[in-house]
Amino acid sequence: MKVAIRYAMALVDEDGHVAGHDAGATLVRRLLRLFPDSLLIGPGPRHCAGFDMIPLEFVDGANTLVITMDVIDSLSIWRKLKVNCDEPKLMNFVWWNTSQYEHPVQRAGLALSCALFPTFANSERTANEVREIVTKLTVAPIAEKARIGWVNLGIRLEHVRPHRDHSVPVVLYPAIYMSERKQPQVFVDIVERVHKRTPIKVEARLHESHLISEQAMSLSRRDWTWVGPLTARREDYWEALARTTAFLATATEESYGLEYIEALVAGAVGVFPDRPWARAILPARYPFIYRTPAEAEEMLYRAVTDTAACRRELDQAADGDFAQWLRTRHDDDQFEKAVADRVGEWFGA
């Protein structure tokens, strides 16, 4: 049985590679690697670098499992596959925060999709949210049959570079979007107060759609900040993380927090809000979790002025080795095994 990946936002460059370093593009590449000879569903047939692109209408639904990252579209995808086969094989992959769908019609569509088709989530927290939505918004006979699995996404540990601190501490805006959920103004207010107390350099690498946002333009006007596009190569991204001193997380919600995990593994000291999504990815005794902006300022100030001591505290919170704690719980080998196991369990392949 073949596997086809469906993500409407996936872009393939002129060399035939899936382009972009956002979470969606990264996950598409992971899934294509995981399933040999897999396909990418796209606008037209094309031979790419290590995989083929094919329109949904050309998919052999009888012999192909479609893993869709566009979960709310699953019913439409199923109907198109049903034209050419009796029993289409479809699996949802929920890799984002379910709170992004606020409209009642969207929430109901998400609930029905996850109830009807086997669904894999990017974290335990996301899986629990999916179960809650399915239970609340679908009838019991459908909800009771829902099949939902999960595993932490993890990161490719071989990408990590040796850490080296910059002469002027580098503070990262740990997201590629300046959307409301990320609370960029809270980030700016806090780092501005820290900058008044000690020299820092703030870096923000943003998706092109947010580079011209009002918040991005405002941040870039300061002579101690750098706001620019995402790095062209994955290697450059990890090199930049390797010289990052600290980051300040301000998001109200995250489904997992891939960017934060990557920065932590690279050696940055992370300052997090006291929210369930943050506690879900950190040791129980993690020392840099704030409840107020004033607490965030003090923690970030310590992270950039007494970095070595802060890293020792991280080790103490993780039974002596914070880096190893992260590697054990956020290795993408676990993700790949769990996805493959669920595909075998649910579809016999």
N, C-alpha and C positions, 0 to 999 in steps of 0.2 A: 504494500500500500504506500502510495506517495503522500507527501505532506506539502500543502500549499499555505503560505503565510499571507494574510490579508491585512494590510495597514494602509488606509487611503492616503496618508500623509507621507508615505515612503517615497524618497527621490533617489533615482539611480543616475550617477554622473556619466560623463562621456566615456569613461574608462570601464563602465559596467559595475561599479561598486556602489553599495548603498551609502549615500552621502549623509553627513551630519553627525554631531556628537551629542545630540539630545537623547533623552531616555528612549524615546520611540525608535529612533534609528539604531541605537545600540542594541535594543532587544530584537529588532528584525535581524540584525547580523548574527546575534547569538542563536536564534532559532534556525536560521539557514545553515549555520555550522553544525548544529546539533543533529539535524536530520539530513543525511547525505542525499543528494539529488533532489532536494526540495525545490519548490517553485515559489516565486513571488508573484502574487496577483497584482496586475497593473493595467495601464491603459491599452497596451498592445503587445503582441508577441515580440520577444527580443532575447538574444543570447547575451548573457551578462558574465561577469567574472566569477565563475564557479557555480552559477545557477541560471535558470531560465525564468524570464518574465512571461506571464500568460494572462489574458483577460479572463475574468470570472466566467464568462459565457463559454469559454473553451475548456473549462475544468471538467474532467471525468469524475463526476460525483460518486460513482459506484466504487471507484478504486482510489479515491483521493480524500484525505482528511484535510479540511480547511480549518486552520487555527486563525481565528480572527481577533485582532486587537481593537477592532471597531465594534465593541460588544453591542451597542445600542442598535446596530444595523443587522444583527444576526438573523432576524426573521426575514428581512429582505434578501439576504444572502441565501438563506435556506430555500426560499421560493424560487430563486433563479437556478439553484442547483437541482431542485426538484423537477424542473422541466425535462431534464435528461436522465434522471435516475429515480428509483422508487424510494430509497432511503439515504438521503444525503448525510454525510458525516461532518459534523461541525462542532468545534470546541472554542469556547470563549477564553480569552486571556485578559483579565482585569489587572492592568498595570498602573492605574491612576487612582486618584482619590474619588470615591463615589459622590462626594459632596459637590463636584462640578456640575452634576445634573440636578438642578433645583426645581425645574418646572414639573408639575404633577404628571404630565404626559411623558416626559423623559424618564422620570423615576419609575413610572409604571412599565414603560418599555424596557428599562434595564432589569426590573424585577422579573418580568415574563421571560426575557431572553435568558437570564441566569437560571431560571427554574426549568426551562425547556431543554437547554443544552448544557452538557458538562462544562464546568467553569473552573478555571485555574486562576488563583490570585497571587499577587506578588509579595504578600506578607500575611501573617495570621490576622493582623488587625483588619486588613482589607477583606479577607475571607469572612470575618465575623460581620463586617458591615454588609457584605453581600447577602449573607444568611438572614440578617435582620430585615433587609429590604424585601427579599423573597417571601419571608414569612408574613410580613405586614401587608404586602400589596398583591399577593396572589392567593388563590383559593387553596385550601388545605390539600386536596388530592394532587395538585400540581406541586406545591411546595414540598410535600413529603418525599417526592421523588428526585428532588434536586441533588445533583452530585457536584460538590465543591471541594477543591483541593487547594493547597497553598505551599509556598516555601519562600524564604527570604531571597530576593534577587541575587544578592552578592555581587562581587566585582571580580574582574580578571586580575588576580594577584601578580601575574607576571609583568603587568604594565607598571607596577610601582617602582619609582626611582629613589635612590638614596637621598635623604633629606639634607638640606643645607640652608641655614638661616641667612637671610639678607642683612646687610648692614643697617638698613632702615626696615623695621618690622613691616611685613606685608599682611594686610587684613583683606580677606576675600569676601565679596558679596556672593554667597554660596547658592546662586541660582542663575538661570539663563533668561528668566522672565521677571519683569517688574509688575506683575499682576497684583491685584488687591490682596489676594490670599497670602502673598509673600510679605506684605507690609513693608515695602521698600522705604517709606518715609520714616518708619521706626528705626530701621537700620541706619539711615542717613543721620538722623538726630543723635543717635548714640555714638556713632564713629566720629561725628563732628565734635562732640564733647570730649571724647578721648584724645582727639588730635590737638585740642587746646592744651592738654596736659602733657603730651609727649609726642615726638615725631612718629608718624606712621604713614604708610603708603597704602591707599585703598585701591583694589583692582576689581573690576566687574567685567566679565566676559558674557555678552548678551546675544541672544538670538536676534537676527537682523530686524525682525518685526518689532522689537522693543528698544532698539538702539536710538530711535528717534522719538521715544516716548518723553513726556514732560519730565518724569522723574530721572530718566537717564541723562537728558540734557542738563538738568539742574545739577546732578552729581558731577558731571564732567567739567563744570566751570571752575571747580576748585583745583588749585595747582598741586595738591597732594593726592589727587585721585587720577586713575586711568580707567576710562570706559571704552571698550572696543568690542570687536566681533569675536565670535567663537574661534578658537585656534583651528587652523586648516588641517592639522594632522593630530591624531590621537597621541603620538609621542610628545608633541609640543604641549599638549594639555597636561600630561603627567609631569613634564619638566617644570611647568609653571606651578603645579601643586607642590612640587618638591621644595620650592623656595617660599612657600606660604607659611607665615608664622601662626596665624589664627584666622578664624572666621566667626561671624555672628549670624546665627539663625534667628529669623523673626517670623517665620510662616505660622499661620494659625492651624493649618492642616497639611499633612503629607500622607501619601499612601504607604511610602516606605522611606525614602530619603537617600536615594542613590548618590547624589552629589555630596552629601554630608559624609557618608561612609567613605567615599573616595578620598576626600580631603583629610579625614581622620587617619586613614591608613597611610596617607602620604606624610604624616607627621605634624599636621596643623592641630592647634588646640582649638576645640570647638566650644562655643558658648551657645547654649540652647535655651529656649523658653520652656517653662514647666507645663508641658502639654503631653497627652498620652502618646502621640506619634513619636516624640523625642525619647521618652522613657522606654518605648518598645525596642529601640535599637541600641540602647546604652546599658552599661552595667548599673545595677541597682544603686551603687554608692557613687555614681558619677558626680564630681564636685562642682561642675560649672553649669548649673541649671538655675535660671533666674525667674523670679516672679514679677519683678518690676523693672522699668527701664533703668532706674538707679542701680539696681543689683547688676544688670547687664553691663552697665558702664564700668563698675568696679571690677567685674570678672574679666572683661575685655582688657582693661588697663593692666591688670596683673598678667594676663596672657602675653602682652607685648612688652612688658617691662621686667618680668620675672619668669620668662618662658621655661627655663630649665626646671624650676621648682614646680611649675604647673604640670609639666610632663611627668615629674616624679609622683605627683598626686594622682594623675591618671593611672599610672602603673599600680599604685596602692589600691585604687578602686577596683582594679581588675586582677587582684591576687598576684600582683608582681609584674605583669607584662601586658599592658594595654594593647599593644600592637598584635600580640599573639591572640588575645581575646577576640579582637576584631576579625582576624584571619580565620579563626575557627568557626565563627558564626556568620560570616558574610563572604564565603568563598563561592564563586559561581559554579564550581564543580557540583555542589549540593543542589543548586538550582537546576542544572542540566539533568542530573540523575532523577530528581523529583518529577520534572516535566516528562522525561522519557518513560518513567514508571507509570505515571498517570495515563499517558497515551496508550500504553500497553494494557493497563487495567480497563480503561473505558472503551477502547476500540479494538483490542485484541491484536495490536501490532507493536 
